[in-house]
């Protein structure tokens, strides 16, 4: 069965929805950020601080390419993963991509609610966060728009499965 890749901005619900989709389809769930943390033995914020963003983007590329086509996985990608190293082309060539298009105002609310300091590009204590996210969304949208399926706003597992039906 085809892999399913969830793409979108941080806090768009990729991991939460991804786990539910994987359960419904009896697929294996993979969170690429968690794979990177496990393999590196350090938090993403530490990778950025100690090794830089370019190094992190190389890790993302390597982890993505270990996901074999047809391995029945639901993959939650990091927010920036599709935007570097032709990763979006790889995602679309090896599976079905779903862009979770969530308004920036909701992303800000979710980031603030979680108040996680592990997102080096989205610090919840930064008063400029809404502006930063808006600009990043605008930059990433041309890549995210290449997804097989786009889901706008809040969604349910049932809606996603219905949309996936024709592609699986």
N, C-alpha and C positions, 0 to 999 in steps of 0.2 A: 504494500500500500504506500501511497505517496506521503512524504513528510509534509507537515503543515508548519509554516514559519509565521509567527506573529511579530509584526513590526509596528513601530510607532514611538511616540515620545515617551520619556520616562514617566511613570505613574499613569500610563494610559490603560493599564489593566492586563498587560500581556501575560504576566505570570499567573495572576488569579484566574483569568479566563482560560489560559492555556492548560492549567491543571484540570479544570472541569471538562474541557474538550477532550483531553487525553483520557480521562476516566470514562467518558461517554463512548469513545471510539475504541477503548481498550488499547490505546497507544501508550508509548512511554513518553513522559514529560521530561524535557531538558531545558534548563535555564542557563544560557551561555555565560552569564555573569557569574553564576555559582560555580560553573565548571572552571572558569578562570581563577576565581578565588581559591578553589580547592587545589588546582594544579600549581599555582604560584605560592600558596601558603601565606598570603597576605591580602588585606582588603583592597578593593578597587581604589579607594582614596589613597592608600599607601603606594599602590602601583603608579598612580598619576604623580604623586609627590616625589617618589624615589626614582622612577624610571621615565616618566613623561608620557604624554598622550600618544605620541607616535609608537612607542613600545606597546602600549595598551591596545592600540588599533591593530598591530601585528598579531598580538595574542588572539584578538577576536577573529581575525582572518584564519589563523591556524585552527582554532577550535571549530569554527564554522565548517572548514573543509574536512574535518574528521567525521562529520555527520554524513553517513552513507545514504545515497539516494535509495528510496524504497524501503527504508528501515522502520516505517510506522512510528514516527516520532512527531510530537508536537513540540516545537522549539520556540521558546521565548528569547528573542534576541535583545541585546543591549540597544538602547535608543539610537545610538549613532552607528551601530554595526552596518546597516545597509548602505551607508553613505561613504564608505571607504573601501579601497582595494577591489573594486568591482564585485563587492559582496552581494549587492542586489541582483546582479546578473546571475551569480551562482545560486542564490536563493530561488530565483524563478526558473532556473534550468533544472533544479533538483527537487522541486516540490511546489506546493501551493502557498502563496504569500497572502496574508491578511493584514491590511493596514487598519489599525484601530485609531480612527481619527477622532480624537477627543478635544474639545475646546480648551484653549490655554487657561481660561479662568478655572476650569475644573482641575486641570493639572496642577495649578498653583495651590488650590485648596487641598488636594490630596498630598502634595509634597509638604505643605505646612502641617497637615494633620499627622503625618508620619514623623515629621521633624528629624529625618535621618541625615546624619552627617556623612554617610557613606557614598553620597553622590557628588563627586568633586565638581561637576559642572552645574549642579543645581542646589546650591546651599540655601536651606530654608531661612536662614537668618539674614540673607542678603535682601535689603529692601528693593533692589533692582530686579529681583527674580521674575516678576511678571514680564518686564521688558526683555530680559535675557531669553526667557522661554519663547516669547513671541517671535523674536528675531531668529532663534534657532529653528523654530517650527517653519518659518518662511524659507529658510535655507534648505531644510530637509524635505520639504513638501514635494519638490520635483522628483526626488528619489522615491519617497514613500508612495507617490502616485503611480508608480510602476507596478504596484501590487496587483495580484490576480483579482482580489476582492477588497473592497473598501467598506468598512462598517463605520458609520458616523454616529457619534454620541453613545449613550448607554445601550447595552445589548445583552441578550441572554444566550446561554449555550444553545438553546433550541434554535434561535435565529441563526446563529453561526453555522450550526449543523445543517440547517435547511439551505443556506447559501452554499455550503461546501458540497452538498449532495451531487450537483452536476459535475464537480471537479474530481471527486474521489473515484 
